[in-house]
Amino acid sequence: MERITKRFAGVTANWAVDFDLRAGEVHALLGENGAGKSTLMNVLYGLYQPDGGRILLSGREQAFSSPRDARAAGIGMVHQHFMLIPSQTVWENMILGHEDLPSILPKKDVRRRILDLSDRYGLAVDPDAKVWQLSVGEQQRVAILQMLFRSARVLILDEPTAVLTPQEARQLFDTIGQMTAEGYGVVFISHKLDEVMAFSQRVTVLRKGRLVATVATEATTKERLAEMMVGEKVVLEIDRPAMAPGRTILECRDLRVLGDRGFPAIRDLSLSVREHEVLGIAGVAGNGQQELCEALVGLRTADRGRVIVDGEDLTNASPRTFIRKKVHYIPADRKGTGLVANMDVKENSILKRYSARPVSKGGFIDWKEVASFARTVVSRFGVNAPSTETPVRNLSGGNLQKLMLGRELSDSPKAVLAMHPTWGLDVAATKFVREQLLAQRERGAAVLLVSEDLDELLSMSDRLAVLCKGELMGVLDAPDRTPVETIGLMMAGTPLAEIEGAEVSA
Amino acid sequence: MEILVPILTAAVRSGTPILYATLGEILTEKVGVLNLGLEGIMLLGACSGFSVAYFTGNAWLGVGAAFLVGAVMGLLHAILSVTFKGNQVVSGLAITMFGTGASSLLGRTMVGFTIPGLPKVPVPYLSDIPVLGKVLFDHDLLLYGSYVLVLFFCWFYSSTRPGLYLRAVGDNPRAADAMGISVDKNRYLYTMVGAGIVAVGGAYLSVSYTKMWAELMSSGRGWIAVALVIFSIWNPARAVLGAYLFGGVEAFQLRLQAAGTTIPAPILMMLPYVMTIAVLFVIAIRQGKGIIFGAPAALGTPFYREERD
């Protein structure tokens, strides 16, 4: 790819980026969120049309007007959000877009080829399972098989390990190793330095849409890559002073919560968070984290069990009751549950205090009061917005998150539930969010932190609870001193008690 | 038994236009397009089908004309909702209003005309089966056409490549696009064919069922079909059940009226619509409990390739 440029409504996502891939190599594409990694690969895959530059394949210029062209040229991509049809079976997904097959589908042949491929590359799947029934790790295998099935020679993996347990990630890299040995070229997009160092031959670093450098992995170090990625020397260390936890603030007992499809998403879960404490929740995405948080703030009904806030039973109380009891929630989807995209900064800042003094006076909203509160939030939390009248849909992810933090943390909460609070943020914003959460802990709040970033959980949490399929696998009292393998096993469904039992007997 | 046979036969006959409309709408919705123009398209189909049948003297030409008129309305809906990504509910309602008005205007001169319609063709052997033979296999070819269509669609959706693509586009257009399936092409094609089939349902009403044209003769069957699509969970085989159930209620209330019951006719005529509400009510409850899921996930949402989320 030569001098690829891509713009989106005023934003330049890629600016004259060069990129090349050799057969048989693993080439990592590294950069912060929003650096333009996925955009660049979507251009290569024909999903986006470049505004400038050209794509060469084995020396010949290509014009991909759609993914169909790219795939015909042997390029396959596995997106972060898998491009699978959840309601269809694995084998049906496998043949989507496969033009060489006859119109009346040869089910048996397809199934045999899937099993052949999955054998050869260690990608175990059941061809007849429906995709929505599969775990995220299995879905990824389906997505990779889908590309192999179509005899792709170049495979692009977008943040493939984000949704995997450490063990699954290792398995994935074994598969990739097998493929490169057979001459496949693999690009994997990542922002995790460790896996880039361990599994790639070359690294290309992007920053703010521009190419920083392409280097051989052997000839560089983790620190050098981090510097290239961020543009300056960064210290990601955060200071978490030891604190004695106080009394229990937020607690659930034998909680059972149903998911959207009516099946239990949380099964008989008991947890508690105390003052001056961060309880981390680890687990592969979609193992009940969302449902748990929602049940703990009144957004989802508990089927069984109890939710107790500061000694008071609030099971299935209204969200408003939870807000009044100073239980604050920072949801994962900022523009959905968190903020109203079409309302402006000042309106969003009072979404939880509109009904009480001083904002509400005799049933009317005192807009002067609102404006002054919004200004306080904006300045205290460093929200970078043109004005408090700007609709929040125009704010970047980092500023959205700061605004939401400002709204939730200005009321000196007793408990804070944060779900993926640093997802998609750059290094500076990530650091700010983490510091704010730790400041709440210091002030005396109970903090419940859900994240998929294990490093984040390990550096932030006083205790770490691991969920798998809605069940508690155990709570680690000293997570930063626990081997990562143990956490990985728990994420994959082995209860802590079993792991410890095995250690004792060994 | 003796009383049941005519009622069941009438149920099948009066259920057929609804069945056609439901099958057409299932096709359109499976590809992710919601077309609420059914009522208008049925009326246009009935009107154009009857007029062509009347003036050419060939009922089958009428049916073909109805299909074409329906497809044109489908094309209109596709242009608005696929290319211009407009609101599909609004576009559909507009088509219903247009179809209602246009068919009343164009059909004005034909009120009172009658045609011979389509000849009965009893299916050999099958029509000799007691009860069932008379109920299912002693009709005209257009009615048999609906049987063929049901079997065809069941097979088409589950066992063919185009059927698979169609479902992919309706469930996850982004993924389908990434797999190289053209979302727009699929949506155009099936919106047009679906609307064409809906119009054939309308033509069945005028060309075969009543053999005449009357203003607003579809009398809400298009809306009932919209409800039946949900009732059938987008499954053509279940659509048969729903359509004949409504046909049965219709036939039953006509019988009651003819028998001179004391219940006022307007109350009886409400029965199919009351039942529609009841069916939707039950479905809503079941959906709330998470028992039903089968709706194409992208139903009613336009697809933008370069949208960032």
HADDOCK unambig.tbl for C-alpha pairs under 7 A between the chains (distance, minus, plus):
assign (segid A and resid 47 and name CA) (segid B and resid 178 and name CA) 6.88 0.50 0.50
assign (segid A and resid 48 and name CA) (segid B and resid 306 and name CA) 6.50 0.50 0.50
assign (segid A and resid 66 and name CA) (segid B and resid 180 and name CA) 6.68 0.50 0.50
assign (segid A and resid 67 and name CA) (segid B and resid 178 and name CA) 5.52 0.50 0.50
assign (segid A and resid 67 and name CA) (segid B and resid 179 and name CA) 6.48 0.50 0.50
assign (segid A and resid 67 and name CA) (segid B and resid 180 and name CA) 5.20 0.50 0.50
assign (segid A and resid 68 and name CA) (segid B and resid 179 and name CA) 6.51 0.50 0.50
assign (segid A and resid 68 and name CA) (segid B and resid 180 and name CA) 3.97 0.50 0.50
assign (segid A and resid 83 and name CA) (segid B and resid 174 and name CA) 6.96 0.50 0.50
assign (segid A and resid 83 and name CA) (segid B and resid 175 and name CA) 4.10 0.50 0.50
assign (segid A and resid 83 and name CA) (segid B and resid 178 and name CA) 6.96 0.50 0.50
assign (segid A and resid 84 and name CA) (segid B and resid 175 and name CA) 5.81 0.50 0.50
assign (segid A and resid 85 and name CA) (segid B and resid 168 and name CA) 6.16 0.50 0.50
assign (segid A and resid 85 and name CA) (segid B and resid 171 and name CA) 6.35 0.50 0.50
assign (segid A and resid 85 and name CA) (segid B and resid 172 and name CA) 5.88 0.50 0.50
assign (segid A and resid 96 and name CA) (segid B and resid 165 and name CA) 6.58 0.50 0.50
assign (segid A and resid 96 and name CA) (segid B and resid 179 and name CA) 6.23 0.50 0.50
assign (segid A and resid 97 and name CA) (segid B and resid 179 and name CA) 5.00 0.50 0.50
assign (segid A and resid 97 and name CA) (segid B and resid 180 and name CA) 5.43 0.50 0.50
assign (segid A and resid 97 and name CA) (segid B and resid 181 and name CA) 5.59 0.50 0.50
assign (segid A and resid 103 and name CA) (segid B and resid 160 and name CA) 5.51 0.50 0.50
assign (segid A and resid 103 and name CA) (segid B and resid 161 and name CA) 4.89 0.50 0.50
assign (segid A and resid 103 and name CA) (segid B and resid 162 and name CA) 6.84 0.50 0.50
assign (segid A and resid 104 and name CA) (segid B and resid 159 and name CA) 6.14 0.50 0.50
assign (segid A and resid 104 and name CA) (segid B and resid 160 and name CA) 4.45 0.50 0.50
assign (segid A and resid 104 and name CA) (segid B and resid 161 and name CA) 6.10 0.50 0.50
assign (segid A and resid 105 and name CA) (segid B and resid 159 and name CA) 5.84 0.50 0.50
assign (segid A and resid 105 and name CA) (segid B and resid 160 and name CA) 5.33 0.50 0.50
assign (segid A and resid 105 and name CA) (segid B and resid 161 and name CA) 6.03 0.50 0.50
assign (segid A and resid 261 and name CA) (segid B and resid 290 and name CA) 5.20 0.50 0.50
assign (segid A and resid 262 and name CA) (segid B and resid 289 and name CA) 6.50 0.50 0.50
assign (segid A and resid 262 and name CA) (segid B and resid 290 and name CA) 5.12 0.50 0.50
